[in-house]
Amino acid sequence: MTSADIGTALLIAGTLLCLGMFPLGPQSRLLPGPDPALWRAIVLAGLGIWRPAARLMAQTGQDQDWERRALYAEKLARAGGWLWPLWVRAWERAHPGDPDAALIRAQAQVSLAWRLRRGHYANQTASWRFRLFHRALSKARQNLSEAARLNPDDPCPYSAEIWPALGLGYSEDMMRELWEEIAKRAPHHFQAHYNALQYWSEKWRGSHEKARVFAGQAADGAPAGTLMATLPLFAWYEMYEARGNRHDFRSPEVRAMVDTALADMEAAAGHPALPYVQHLVAYCLTKQGRPREALRHFRAVDGWVGSVPWRYKGYQRLAYRGVRTAAVRGAVIDAVRRRLRRG
C-alpha cells in the first residue's frame, strides 16, 4: 500500500468521522422497524380511513399470526392520536361485534391511559392525572375482556392486559392467572413475554432477580427463532438501566448473552419482533467494541427508533443517532487499521 493510498484512506475516514450523527434521514418513534403495509394503514387510519387497518387485522386473525397481530394492534391503536375513537367507531358501525375492532379499541384505551400519565414516575405525577390514569385503565380492562370474549383463541387481549396490571397493581397471583391464559394460547409469544418482564422487573412489581428468573425460564428449551433466547439480555438491560455502568457491557456474561441473542436472531428471519431485538443488540455490540456487527442491525432498522434502548432516553432520535454514529466511526477506524496492517 503506497503512501498516497494511505493518505486517501485517512482522508475518507476523517471525512466520515467529521460528518457525525448518522444517519441523516428522519427517524420515526412509532415503529421499531420498516413495515410498509402497517405504516400505510396507520397513516390512513389517522385520516379516518379504517379499511386497510381492518384488512391487516383480519389477516392476522385468519392466519393466527399472534406475534404480528399484537404488533399491529399496539401500533394501529395509536393512529389518530387523541382522535382515535373517530375511525374506530366508523369501523365498529360498519362491522358490529368485530373482534379485530374490539381489540383495537381496547388497545387504544390502554395507550390513552399511559398518555394521560405522560410517562412520568409516580412521584412526578399529579393526583388528578393518577385518577384519570386509573379510570382509563379500568375501562381498558373491560374492553380487553370484551375483545377476549369475541375471539377466545386470541392471546393478544391477555398480553395487552399486562399494562393495566402494571398500572392498577395486580398481585403476583393475579399476574400468574393472567399469564396462564397467555401461555396456553401462545407459549412463546415474544411481546407477551416482554410485557411480563416489565411486571417482574424492579421498577414495577418485582425485582431484578424475579425478572432474571422469568427470562431464563422462558429462554430455557424454547425453539430457535422464537426470540425467547434474547429475553435474558432484555432482563439484564432493565437492571443496567437502574444501576449499571458502561463497563458492564464488556463483561463475559453480557457478551455471552449478546452472542446467544445473535444466534436466535439468525433463525428468526421474518419474525415481527425482530426489529425490537436488533435495536438492543446493535446498541450492546457498539458498547462492546463490535461496530461492524452492530452496523448490520442498524442498517436493518434505520428510519425507526420505536424500541428499547431509545425509549428510555430523553431524546430518542438523538440517542439513536449518537450510538449509530459511534458504530460508523468504529467500523471506519477498524477498516483503516486493517488496510494499514496489510500495507
Secondary structure, 3 states (H helix, E strand, C coil): CCHHHHHHHHHHHHHHHHHCCCCCCCCECCCCCCCHHHHHHHHHHHCCCCHHHHHHHHHHHHHCCHHHHHHHHHHHCCCCHHHHHHHHHHHHHHCCCCHHHHHHHHHHHHHHHHHHHCCCCHHHCCHHHHHHHHHHHHHHHHHHHHHHHHCCCCCHHHHHCHHHHHHHCCCHHHHHHHHHHHHCCCCCCHHHHHHHHHHHCCCCCCCHHHHHHHHHHHHCCCCCCCCHHHHHHHHHHHHHHHHCCHHHHHCHHHHHHHHHHHHHHHCCCCCCCHHHHHHHHHHHHHHCCCHHHHHHHHHHHCCECCCCCHHHCCCHHHHHHHHHHHHHHHHHHHHHHHHHHHC
